Amino acid sequence: PEVRAAAVTLAPAQRLVGYWVPEPGSALDAPALREFLRGALPGYMIPSLLVPLPALPLTASGKVDRAALPAVPLRLRDDRDFAEP
């Protein structure tokens, strides 16, 4: 109930990135949201990165403009043990 809007995209390296807009006055943060998602979704459906936004970008027809969402780093946090060949 503390999330106004959300969208999930597939980032480079086949990782899910979740963009979310908190309700005004909400104290919800990414770790608390991740903990909630762990109780509601299977592990493979939980985004690797959660990005809070003031509002989701929308197209003229009112749909989420996925091309206008902020870019994410090519390497997400859990790739730190990855060694390039």
C-alpha positions as CSV (number, residue, x, y, z in Angstrom):
1,P,0.0,0.0,0.0
2,E,3.0,2.3,0.3
3,V,3.8,2.0,-3.4
4,R,1.9,4.3,-5.8
5,A,3.2,2.8,-9.1
6,A,5.8,0.3,-10.2
7,A,7.4,-1.1,-13.4
8,V,10.0,-3.9,-13.9
9,T,12.3,-4.1,-16.9
10,L,15.0,-6.5,-18.0
11,A,18.4,-4.9,-17.9
12,P,21.7,-5.9,-19.5
13,A,23.0,-9.2,-18.2
14,Q,19.5,-10.5,-18.0
15,R,18.7,-8.9,-14.6
16,L,15.4,-7.5,-13.4
17,V,15.3,-3.9,-12.4
18,G,12.3,-2.6,-10.5
19,Y,11.3,1.1,-10.6
20,W,8.9,2.3,-8.0
21,V,7.1,5.4,-6.9
22,P,6.4,5.7,-3.1
23,E,3.2,7.2,-1.8
24,P,3.6,10.7,-0.5
25,G,4.8,10.7,3.1
26,S,5.8,7.1,2.9
27,A,8.9,6.0,4.8
28,L,9.3,2.9,2.6
29,D,12.9,2.3,1.4
30,A,14.4,-0.3,-1.0
31,P,15.5,-2.8,1.7
32,A,12.0,-2.8,3.2
33,L,10.4,-3.2,-0.2
34,R,12.8,-6.1,-1.0
35,E,11.8,-7.8,2.2
36,F,8.1,-7.4,1.4
37,L,8.7,-8.9,-2.1
38,R,10.6,-11.9,-0.6
39,G,7.4,-12.8,1.3
40,A,5.2,-12.3,-1.8
41,L,7.2,-13.6,-4.8
42,P,9.5,-16.4,-5.7
43,G,13.2,-15.5,-5.6
44,Y,13.6,-15.4,-9.3
45,M,10.9,-12.7,-9.6
46,I,12.6,-10.3,-7.2
47,P,14.4,-7.5,-9.0
48,S,18.2,-7.3,-8.6
49,L,18.0,-3.6,-8.3
50,L,15.1,-1.4,-6.9
51,V,15.2,2.2,-8.1
52,P,12.9,4.8,-6.4
53,L,11.5,7.5,-8.7
54,P,9.4,10.6,-8.0
55,A,7.1,9.5,-10.9
56,L,7.2,7.0,-13.7
57,P,7.7,8.5,-17.2
58,L,4.5,8.1,-19.3
59,T,3.8,8.1,-23.0
60,A,1.1,10.3,-24.5
61,S,-1.3,7.3,-24.2
62,G,-0.6,7.0,-20.4
63,K,1.5,3.8,-20.6
64,V,4.9,3.6,-18.9
65,D,7.6,4.9,-21.2
66,R,10.2,2.2,-20.7
67,A,12.7,3.9,-23.0
68,A,12.7,7.0,-20.7
69,L,13.4,5.1,-17.5
70,P,16.8,5.9,-16.0
71,A,19.7,3.7,-17.2
72,V,21.1,1.2,-14.8
73,P,24.8,0.3,-14.4
74,L,25.8,-2.6,-16.6
75,R,27.1,-4.4,-13.6
76,L,24.7,-4.7,-10.7
77,R,25.8,-5.2,-7.2
78,D,25.7,-9.0,-7.1
79,D,28.2,-9.1,-10.1
80,R,31.1,-8.0,-8.0
81,D,32.5,-11.6,-7.9
82,F,32.3,-11.9,-11.6
83,A,35.7,-12.3,-13.4
84,E,35.8,-11.5,-17.1
85,P,37.2,-14.3,-19.3
